[in-house]
Amino acid sequence: MIMLKISLDPLNKNQKEVLFKLTPFFQKEAVLAGGTAVMLQFYYRKSYDFDLFFPYQIPDNYLRLVSETFGTDIKVLINNIDELTFTVSKNLRKI
């Protein structure tokens, strides 16, 4: 599989901060996919979310990991074995 080079230039400061805070999830075999992954490779669209895909069911402790990573100012929209969707406020906690 050919991996294209990506650039973080299309991301604003807050998006870069969120992406870097997602690093522990990438270390657990996550893959960035969806619109943001396309935007970072081709620059032809805008995207505002980060879609992470895993080769296994989402473990129960991931919601705790998200809370530890982003603080209590998250809003969980979906939490099941196939999807964990949450939003983060603009005021990110420093870790």
C-alpha positions in Angstrom: 0.0 0.0 0.0 1.3 3.4 -0.9 1.1 6.0 1.9 1.0 9.6 0.7 2.9 12.3 2.6 0.6 14.3 4.8 0.8 17.9 5.9 -0.8 19.4 9.1 -0.9 22.9 7.4 -4.7 22.7 6.8 -5.4 22.3 10.5 -5.8 25.3 12.8 -4.1 25.5 16.2 -7.0 23.8 18.1 -7.3 21.0 15.6 -3.5 20.3 15.9 -3.8 20.3 19.7 -6.6 17.7 19.5 -4.8 15.6 17.0 -1.6 15.5 19.2 -3.7 14.5 22.2 -5.1 11.6 20.2 -1.5 10.2 19.9 -2.1 7.5 22.6 -5.0 6.1 20.5 -2.8 5.9 17.4 -0.3 3.9 19.5 -3.0 1.4 20.0 -3.3 0.6 16.2 -5.8 3.3 15.3 -5.8 4.7 11.8 -6.9 8.2 10.9 -9.6 7.9 8.2 -12.4 9.9 6.8 -12.5 13.5 5.6 -9.7 14.8 7.7 -7.3 12.1 6.5 -8.2 13.0 2.9 -7.8 16.7 3.7 -4.3 16.2 5.1 -3.2 14.4 2.0 -4.9 16.3 -0.8 -6.0 19.7 0.6 -9.1 19.7 -1.5 -11.7 19.8 1.2 -12.3 21.1 4.8 -13.0 18.7 7.6 -13.4 19.3 11.3 -13.5 15.9 13.0 -11.1 13.0 13.5 -12.3 9.6 12.5 -10.1 6.9 14.1 -10.6 3.2 13.0 -9.4 0.2 15.0 -9.0 -3.4 13.9 -11.0 -4.6 16.9 -14.0 -3.7 19.0 -13.6 -0.5 21.1 -12.6 -1.5 24.6 -14.7 -0.4 27.6 -11.8 1.6 29.0 -11.6 4.0 26.0 -14.2 6.4 27.4 -12.0 6.6 30.6 -8.9 7.2 28.4 -10.8 9.9 26.5 -11.7 11.6 29.8 -8.2 11.4 31.1 -6.8 12.8 27.8 -9.3 15.6 27.3 -10.7 16.3 30.7 -14.3 16.3 31.8 -15.4 18.9 29.3 -16.3 16.3 26.7 -19.7 15.4 25.4 -20.2 11.8 24.5 -22.6 11.3 21.6 -22.2 7.6 20.9 -20.6 4.9 23.0 -20.8 1.3 22.0 -18.5 -1.5 20.9 -18.3 -0.2 17.3 -18.2 3.6 17.8 -17.1 6.2 20.4 -18.1 9.6 19.2 -17.5 12.7 21.4 -17.0 16.4 21.1 -14.3 18.4 22.9 -14.7 22.0 24.0 -12.3 24.7 22.7 -10.8 25.0 26.2 -8.6 21.9 26.3 -7.0 20.8 29.5 -3.2 20.7 29.4 -1.7 17.3 30.1 
